[in-house]
Amino acid sequence: MLFKKKASKGEVNGVSYLNGEISLKGVSLNVYSYLIDGMLIDTGAHSLHKFFEPFLDEADFDQVMLTHFHEDHTGCAAYVQKTKNVPVYLNETSIASCLMRADYPFYRQLFWGRRRPFQAQPVSESFQSRSATWDAIDTPGHAYDHKAFLNRETGQLFTGDLFVSVRTKLALADESTPEIIRSLERILSYDFLEVFCSHAGYLEDGRKAIERKRDYLLSIQAEVLSLYKDGYSAEEIRRKLFPKTFPIVKFSRGEWDSIHIVTSILREHSLQPHK
């Protein structure tokens, strides 16, 4: 398989970043690693190590904060531990799994590589970088261990995979749309403006973007429940609300699919999806 890989570096408002991209047969994925105030946020994917490793080698940081355990965010964590004597922090609930050999579907291994085991420490609810105090905010839904990081001094918010896009069309099989809505509402209770997303990059008016995503998901949730009460099956609801088919659905053998948005909403409301 011939993957196309590239990366770009940049800096915005005191935040340096590397954005790595990988594509194959119409499926294109990217992920960011951010550097701010002597702190690295996420380490990038192992499949893109030829880009991320030089970025990490040149970067000046004394701690690593991981938004969640997924392999595109933790893929170079083992390299950091091998080459730099700095602590790596992660939600306590996924520390044990990251000590072990990574186990996830083959297509994700093809795109993101095999994440090597690494040793993490539990992230605190608040922590210090070189000149700022930060909040680590629980934001589950995309992943059970997901956290966002807010710089209290600058109001800059690093959202991992909480945002990604306003109009969500696909979800992982174990994602929960209602949980994501609650996480978005939780994050909006904090004072912030700028958002740094792990896939969409820098959002100057991030609060507005987060609000739009929350409102969109609330409208989807309402439509799903209304259609279900009218007698539509989960698959019929999916076809009505998400008629477009994306290459990643077939490529992932259904792990990524819009049907998971529908069924997660029905599960939340204790409704058994119609067959």
LOKETI-773358 format. One record per residue (C-alpha): residue in three letters; y, z, x. Coordinates in nm, 3 decimals. Each point is the difference from the previous one (the first is absolute). Last residue first. Example, Ala and Ser with C-alpha at 12.3 -4.5 7.8 and 13.67 -1.06 7.14 Angstrom:
+------+---------+---------+---------+
! resn !       Y !       Z !       X !
+------+---------+---------+---------+
!  SER !  -0.106 !   0.714 !   1.367 !
!  ALA !  -0.344 !   0.066 !  -0.137 !
+------+---------+---------+---------+
This chain:
+------+---------+---------+---------+
! resn !       Y !       Z !       X !
+------+---------+---------+---------+
!  LYS !  -0.367 !   1.369 !  -3.445 !
!  HIS !   0.273 !   0.229 !  -0.129 !
!  PRO !   0.131 !   0.239 !   0.264 !
!  GLN !  -0.083 !   0.366 !  -0.074 !
!  LEU !   0.329 !   0.174 !  -0.068 !
!  SER !   0.070 !   0.339 !   0.155 !
!  HIS !   0.371 !  -0.084 !   0.046 !
!  GLU !  -0.030 !  -0.008 !   0.380 !
!  ARG !  -0.315 !  -0.212 !  -0.030 !
!  LEU !   0.187 !  -0.263 !  -0.203 !
!  ILE !   0.278 !  -0.020 !   0.258 !
!  SER !  -0.248 !  -0.028 !   0.287 !
!  THR !  -0.185 !  -0.272 !  -0.194 !
!  VAL !   0.307 !  -0.220 !  -0.037 !
!  ILE !   0.127 !   0.023 !   0.358 !
!  HIS !  -0.356 !  -0.048 !   0.125 !
!  ILE !  -0.028 !  -0.326 !  -0.198 !
!  SER !   0.282 !  -0.137 !   0.217 !
!  ASP !  -0.245 !  -0.043 !   0.286 !
!  TRP !  -0.050 !   0.105 !   0.363 !
!  GLU !  -0.352 !   0.137 !   0.049 !
!  GLY !  -0.110 !  -0.305 !  -0.199 !
!  ARG !  -0.209 !  -0.175 !   0.260 !
!  SER !   0.283 !   0.045 !   0.254 !
!  PHE !   0.030 !  -0.376 !   0.060 !
!  LYS !  -0.034 !  -0.073 !  -0.371 !
!  VAL !   0.285 !   0.232 !  -0.097 !
!  ILE !   0.197 !  -0.079 !   0.320 !
!  PRO !   0.044 !  -0.362 !  -0.111 !
!  PHE !   0.219 !   0.106 !  -0.298 !
!  THR !  -0.071 !  -0.091 !  -0.364 !
!  LYS !   0.298 !  -0.010 !  -0.236 !
!  PRO !  -0.045 !   0.116 !  -0.359 !
!  PHE !   0.111 !   0.362 !   0.060 !
!  LEU !   0.118 !   0.145 !  -0.333 !
!  LYS !  -0.206 !  -0.206 !  -0.245 !
!  ARG !  -0.302 !  -0.052 !   0.226 !
!  ARG !  -0.005 !   0.367 !   0.099 !
!  ILE !   0.021 !   0.110 !  -0.363 !
!  GLU !  -0.295 !  -0.223 !  -0.087 !
!  GLU !  -0.196 !   0.151 !   0.289 !
!  ALA !   0.076 !   0.355 !  -0.116 !
!  SER !  -0.104 !  -0.087 !  -0.355 !
!  TYR !   0.257 !  -0.058 !  -0.275 !
!  GLY !  -0.032 !   0.203 !  -0.318 !
!  ASP !   0.364 !   0.056 !  -0.098 !
!  LYS !  -0.020 !   0.347 !   0.158 !
!  TYR !  -0.086 !  -0.171 !   0.328 !
!  LEU !   0.298 !  -0.232 !  -0.034 !
!  SER !   0.236 !   0.294 !  -0.048 !
!  LEU !  -0.149 !   0.198 !   0.288 !
!  VAL !   0.026 !  -0.293 !   0.240 !
!  GLU !   0.354 !  -0.083 !  -0.113 !
!  ALA !   0.119 !   0.359 !   0.050 !
!  GLN !  -0.152 !   0.016 !   0.349 !
!  ILE !   0.156 !  -0.334 !   0.092 !
!  SER !   0.342 !   0.128 !  -0.114 !
!  LEU !  -0.043 !   0.321 !   0.201 !
!  LEU !  -0.104 !  -0.209 !   0.301 !
!  TYR !   0.317 !  -0.210 !  -0.026 !
!  ASP !   0.222 !   0.306 !  -0.042 !
!  ARG !  -0.153 !   0.167 !   0.307 !
!  LYS !   0.040 !  -0.321 !   0.204 !
!  ARG !   0.361 !  -0.040 !  -0.107 !
!  GLU !   0.078 !   0.362 !   0.088 !
!  ILE !  -0.156 !  -0.040 !   0.344 !
!  ALA !   0.207 !  -0.314 !   0.060 !
!  LYS !   0.318 !   0.175 !  -0.116 !
!  ARG !  -0.072 !   0.289 !   0.238 !
!  GLY !  -0.069 !  -0.243 !   0.283 !
!  ASP !   0.345 !  -0.151 !   0.002 !
!  GLU !  -0.022 !  -0.132 !   0.357 !
!  LEU !  -0.372 !  -0.070 !  -0.021 !
!  TYR !  -0.151 !  -0.043 !   0.348 !
!  GLY !  -0.359 !  -0.123 !   0.029 !
!  ALA !  -0.200 !  -0.131 !  -0.295 !
!  HIS !  -0.334 !   0.101 !   0.156 !
!  SER !   0.034 !   0.351 !   0.146 !
!  CYS !   0.312 !   0.067 !  -0.205 !
!  PHE !   0.319 !   0.140 !   0.154 !
!  VAL !   0.230 !   0.119 !  -0.277 !
!  GLU !   0.374 !   0.065 !   0.015 !
!  LEU !   0.162 !   0.207 !  -0.275 !
!  PHE !  -0.133 !   0.356 !  -0.005 !
!  ASP !   0.045 !   0.331 !  -0.180 !
!  TYR !  -0.334 !   0.120 !  -0.138 !
!  SER !  -0.108 !   0.010 !  -0.367 !
!  LEU !  -0.068 !  -0.374 !   0.028 !
!  ILE !  -0.299 !   0.074 !   0.224 !
!  ARG !  -0.165 !   0.199 !  -0.278 !
!  GLU !   0.057 !  -0.278 !  -0.253 !
!  LEU !  -0.157 !  -0.252 !   0.236 !
!  SER !  -0.294 !   0.236 !   0.056 !
!  ARG !  -0.047 !   0.042 !  -0.375 !
!  ILE !  -0.002 !  -0.377 !  -0.048 !
!  ILE !  -0.249 !  -0.036 !   0.287 !
!  GLU !  -0.228 !   0.250 !  -0.172 !
!  PRO !   0.020 !  -0.202 !  -0.324 !
!  THR !  -0.089 !  -0.318 !   0.196 !
!  SER !  -0.304 !   0.158 !   0.164 !
!  GLU !  -0.155 !  -0.175 !   0.299 !
!  ASP !  -0.375 !   0.014 !   0.067 !
!  ALA !  -0.074 !  -0.366 !  -0.076 !
!  LEU !   0.304 !  -0.117 !   0.195 !
!  ALA !   0.287 !  -0.138 !  -0.203 !
!  LEU !   0.150 !  -0.338 !  -0.082 !
!  LYS !   0.308 !  -0.130 !  -0.181 !
!  THR !   0.261 !   0.262 !   0.089 !
!  ARG !   0.349 !  -0.113 !  -0.094 !
!  VAL !   0.236 !   0.200 !   0.219 !
!  SER !  -0.174 !  -0.059 !   0.333 !
!  VAL !  -0.155 !   0.205 !   0.285 !
!  PHE !   0.127 !   0.332 !  -0.148 !
!  LEU !  -0.242 !   0.288 !   0.065 !
!  ASP !  -0.168 !  -0.170 !   0.296 !
!  GLY !   0.176 !   0.196 !   0.276 !
!  THR !   0.319 !   0.136 !  -0.158 !
!  PHE !   0.229 !   0.079 !   0.291 !
!  LEU !   0.323 !   0.142 !  -0.144 !
!  GLN !   0.333 !   0.005 !   0.182 !
!  GLY !   0.238 !   0.264 !  -0.135 !
!  THR !   0.158 !   0.033 !   0.344 !
!  GLU !  -0.017 !   0.376 !   0.059 !
!  ARG !  -0.285 !   0.082 !  -0.239 !
!  ASN !  -0.227 !  -0.268 !   0.149 !
!  LEU !  -0.261 !  -0.057 !  -0.271 !
!  PHE !  -0.367 !  -0.078 !   0.071 !
!  ALA !  -0.241 !  -0.129 !  -0.265 !
!  LYS !  -0.357 !   0.125 !  -0.029 !
!  HIS !  -0.329 !  -0.156 !  -0.114 !
!  ASP !  -0.321 !   0.203 !   0.015 !
!  TYR !  -0.161 !  -0.125 !  -0.323 !
!  ALA !   0.099 !  -0.359 !   0.073 !
!  HIS !   0.204 !  -0.242 !  -0.211 !
!  GLY !   0.046 !   0.277 !  -0.256 !
!  PRO !   0.110 !   0.294 !   0.212 !
!  THR !   0.363 !   0.073 !   0.098 !
!  ASP !   0.013 !   0.346 !   0.158 !
!  ILE !   0.334 !   0.035 !   0.175 !
!  ALA !   0.037 !   0.083 !   0.369 !
!  ASP !   0.360 !   0.120 !   0.033 !
!  TRP !   0.187 !  -0.047 !   0.328 !
!  THR !   0.246 !   0.195 !   0.211 !
!  ALA !   0.197 !  -0.193 !   0.261 !
!  SER !   0.099 !  -0.006 !   0.367 !
!  ARG !  -0.317 !  -0.044 !   0.204 !
!  SER !  -0.233 !  -0.019 !  -0.300 !
!  GLN !  -0.068 !   0.311 !  -0.200 !
!  PHE !  -0.245 !   0.079 !  -0.280 !
!  SER !  -0.019 !   0.082 !  -0.370 !
!  GLU !  -0.305 !   0.006 !  -0.229 !
!  SER !  -0.211 !   0.020 !   0.315 !
!  VAL !  -0.226 !  -0.278 !   0.128 !
!  PRO !  -0.355 !   0.101 !   0.085 !
!  GLN !  -0.111 !  -0.096 !   0.352 !
!  ALA !  -0.178 !  -0.322 !   0.089 !
!  GLN !  -0.288 !  -0.088 !   0.232 !
!  PHE !  -0.098 !  -0.366 !   0.021 !
!  PRO !  -0.294 !  -0.224 !  -0.085 !
!  ARG !   0.051 !  -0.374 !   0.062 !
!  ARG !   0.126 !  -0.219 !  -0.288 !
!  ARG !  -0.208 !  -0.315 !  -0.023 !
!  GLY !   0.215 !  -0.311 !  -0.045 !
!  TRP !   0.273 !  -0.060 !  -0.257 !
!  PHE !  -0.085 !  -0.340 !  -0.144 !
!  LEU !  -0.369 !  -0.032 !   0.082 !
!  GLN !  -0.063 !   0.373 !  -0.048 !
!  ARG !   0.171 !  -0.024 !  -0.337 !
!  TYR !  -0.232 !  -0.290 !  -0.093 !
!  PHE !  -0.300 !   0.210 !   0.108 !
!  PRO !   0.070 !   0.290 !  -0.236 !
!  TYR !   0.082 !   0.348 !   0.136 !
!  ASP !  -0.170 !   0.259 !   0.221 !
!  ALA !   0.192 !   0.128 !   0.302 !
!  ARG !  -0.201 !   0.186 !   0.262 !
!  MET !   0.076 !   0.369 !  -0.033 !
!  LEU !   0.291 !   0.220 !   0.102 !
!  CYS !   0.212 !  -0.185 !  -0.256 !
!  SER !  -0.222 !   0.133 !  -0.278 !
!  ALA !   0.063 !   0.360 !   0.108 !
!  ILE !   0.379 !  -0.038 !   0.005 !
!  SER !   0.013 !  -0.150 !  -0.351 !
!  THR !   0.084 !   0.307 !  -0.211 !
!  GLU !   0.233 !   0.146 !   0.264 !
!  ASN !   0.256 !  -0.273 !  -0.058 !
!  LEU !   0.070 !  -0.148 !   0.341 !
!  TYR !   0.172 !   0.091 !   0.326 !
!  VAL !  -0.063 !  -0.142 !   0.348 !
!  PRO !   0.099 !   0.215 !   0.298 !
!  VAL !   0.122 !  -0.159 !   0.324 !
!  ASN !  -0.160 !  -0.042 !   0.343 !
!  LYS !   0.030 !  -0.376 !   0.015 !
!  THR !  -0.254 !  -0.266 !   0.104 !
!  LYS !  -0.327 !   0.104 !  -0.163 !
!  GLN !   0.159 !   0.177 !  -0.294 !
!  VAL !   0.221 !  -0.301 !  -0.070 !
!  TYR !  -0.302 !  -0.232 !   0.026 !
!  ALA !  -0.190 !   0.215 !  -0.252 !
!  ALA !   0.293 !  -0.030 !  -0.242 !
!  CYS !  -0.003 !  -0.380 !   0.031 !
!  GLY !  -0.172 !  -0.076 !  -0.331 !
!  THR !   0.162 !   0.286 !  -0.192 !
!  HIS !   0.235 !  -0.188 !  -0.233 !
!  ASP !  -0.204 !  -0.320 !  -0.053 !
!  GLU !  -0.314 !   0.216 !  -0.010 !
!  HIS !   0.096 !   0.212 !  -0.300 !
!  PHE !   0.032 !   0.373 !   0.080 !
!  HIS !   0.342 !   0.072 !  -0.145 !
!  THR !   0.371 !   0.028 !   0.089 !
!  LEU !  -0.078 !   0.076 !   0.364 !
!  MET !   0.253 !   0.194 !   0.209 !
!  VAL !  -0.016 !  -0.039 !   0.378 !
!  GLN !   0.170 !   0.232 !   0.248 !
!  ASP !   0.185 !  -0.013 !   0.333 !
!  PHE !   0.155 !  -0.344 !  -0.012 !
!  ASP !   0.157 !  -0.249 !   0.240 !
!  ALA !  -0.141 !  -0.345 !  -0.073 !
!  GLU !  -0.095 !  -0.243 !   0.277 !
!  ASP !  -0.374 !   0.067 !  -0.013 !
!  LEU !   0.000 !   0.013 !  -0.380 !
!  PHE !   0.163 !  -0.343 !  -0.029 !
!  PRO !  -0.236 !  -0.133 !   0.268 !
!  GLU !  -0.295 !   0.138 !  -0.203 !
!  PHE !   0.123 !  -0.132 !  -0.335 !
!  PHE !   0.004 !  -0.369 !   0.088 !
!  LYS !  -0.337 !  -0.040 !   0.175 !
!  HIS !  -0.128 !   0.269 !  -0.238 !
!  LEU !   0.031 !  -0.227 !  -0.304 !
!  SER !  -0.363 !   0.040 !  -0.109 !
!  HIS !   0.038 !   0.374 !   0.071 !
!  ALA !   0.261 !   0.032 !  -0.271 !
!  GLY !   0.335 !   0.177 !   0.025 !
!  THR !   0.084 !   0.346 !   0.133 !
!  ASP !   0.172 !   0.179 !  -0.289 !
!  ILE !   0.337 !   0.178 !   0.033 !
!  LEU !   0.088 !   0.061 !   0.366 !
!  MET !   0.244 !   0.281 !   0.079 !
!  GLY !   0.254 !   0.032 !   0.281 !
!  ASP !   0.297 !  -0.031 !  -0.236 !
!  ILE !  -0.140 !  -0.301 !  -0.187 !
!  LEU !  -0.283 !  -0.246 !   0.066 !
!  TYR !  -0.164 !  -0.197 !  -0.280 !
!  SER !  -0.332 !  -0.188 !  -0.022 !
!  TYR !  -0.015 !  -0.278 !  -0.256 !
!  VAL !  -0.289 !  -0.186 !  -0.165 !
!  ASN !  -0.069 !  -0.356 !  -0.105 !
!  LEU !  -0.251 !  -0.197 !  -0.206 !
!  SER !  -0.045 !  -0.371 !  -0.073 !
!  VAL !  -0.284 !  -0.143 !  -0.208 !
!  GLY !   0.024 !  -0.378 !  -0.041 !
!  LYS !  -0.298 !  -0.079 !   0.219 !
!  LEU !   0.064 !   0.263 !   0.268 !
!  SER !   0.311 !   0.197 !   0.092 !
!  ILE !   0.107 !   0.287 !   0.226 !
!  GLU !   0.346 !   0.153 !   0.040 !
!  GLY !   0.134 !   0.285 !   0.216 !
!  ASN !   0.346 !   0.145 !  -0.062 !
!  LEU !   0.127 !   0.212 !   0.286 !
!  TYR !   0.283 !   0.240 !  -0.064 !
!  SER !   0.301 !   0.182 !   0.139 !
!  VAL !   0.202 !   0.231 !  -0.227 !
!  GLY !   0.355 !   0.095 !   0.098 !
!  ASN !   0.165 !  -0.184 !  -0.287 !
!  VAL !  -0.217 !  -0.311 !   0.034 !
!  GLU !  -0.203 !  -0.111 !   0.301 !
!  GLY !  -0.235 !  -0.292 !   0.057 !
!  LYS !  -0.334 !  -0.125 !   0.115 !
!  SER !  -0.208 !  -0.288 !  -0.133 !
!  ALA !  -0.371 !  -0.061 !   0.000 !
!  LYS !  -0.247 !  -0.287 !  -0.025 !
!  LYS !  -0.363 !  -0.068 !  -0.083 !
!  LYS !  -0.177 !  -0.300 !  -0.147 !
!  PHE !  -0.367 !   0.062 !  -0.060 !
!  LEU !  -0.252 !  -0.272 !   0.072 !
!  MET !  -0.340 !   0.096 !  -0.130 !
+------+---------+---------+---------+
